[in-house]
Amino acid sequence: TGDDGGRERARRLIADYLAARKPVAALGGGVAVLAAAGVLDGKQAACPPRLRRALPARVEAVDDPTLWDGVLLTAAGPEASQLAGLLLARLR
């Protein structure tokens, strides 16, 4: 389906960014996109409490509002968006 094609494009884009060591950020529900792409396997991630049960067991949810892991930035949701933006701005 077209939806599967969109997921595959997202996976490729994420993989390309990570391979190039470019930062990838996800806030709130976007953390589930990274988890579905497999890039959070064996990692910790900040995510909203409502999504924690939906994350695969191979992803450890943390209570922090934001979390850096290499070039991955995860944030718990809209309430952490300002902090996430400030962290990303520091990269420049």
N, C-alpha and C positions, 0 to 999 in steps of 0.2 A: 504494500500500500504506500501511498504518498507519505504517510506518517513514519513508516519505517525508513524511507529515504531521508527524511528530515533528521531522524535520530542518527543515522549513519553519517550524514554530513556533520552533525554536531560532534560526534565522536572523533571524526577525522580532524576537524578544526581544533578541538581541545588537544588531541595528540600532537598536532603540528606545533601549536603554541608551546606545549610542554617540552617537546623535543628541541625547540629553539630557545628554551629557558626564558620564555616570555611569561609574565604573570597571568594567571587565570584566577578570576574571582567569582564567587557564587554567594548570593545572599538568599536566605530563606529557602524557598522551594528550589532555587537553583542548585542547592547542595545535592538534591536528589538527582539532578541531571548529571552532575559529576560522579555520583555514586553509580548511576546506571551505566555510565561510560567506563566504569571500572577503575578510574584514576584515583579513587579514594581507598582502594583495597589495601588493608593493612595500615591505614592511616587514621588519625584523629581528625574530627571535623566539628566546627561549631555549627549548630543548626537549631531551628526553633523546636521547642518541646513537642509540638504537634506532629513533627516529622520523624522523631526519633525511632518510633516503632516501625516506620516504613523503610528505614535504612537497612541495608544488608548487614548481617552479623559481622562481616569482615571490615566494617567501618565503625570506629568507636566515636560516639557522640560525646562532646564535652560541654560543660556548662558555661564556658567562656563566651563573651559576645562575639569575639573574632578569634581566628587562629590561623597563623602562618605555618605552612609546612612546605619548605622549599619555595617554589614559585606559586604555590596554591594558597589562596586566601579564602577561607570560608567565614561566613558571618551568620549570626542567629536570625536575622530578619531585618525588617525596616528599622527597628529600634537601634540596630547596630550599623546602619548605613552611613551615618556621619563618620563614625570611627573608621569604618572600612575605607571610606573615601580619603580620609586623612592618611591612613597607612599606605594606600596606593599612591597618593601624591608624593610621599617621601621617596618613592622610587626614582623620581626624576632628578 
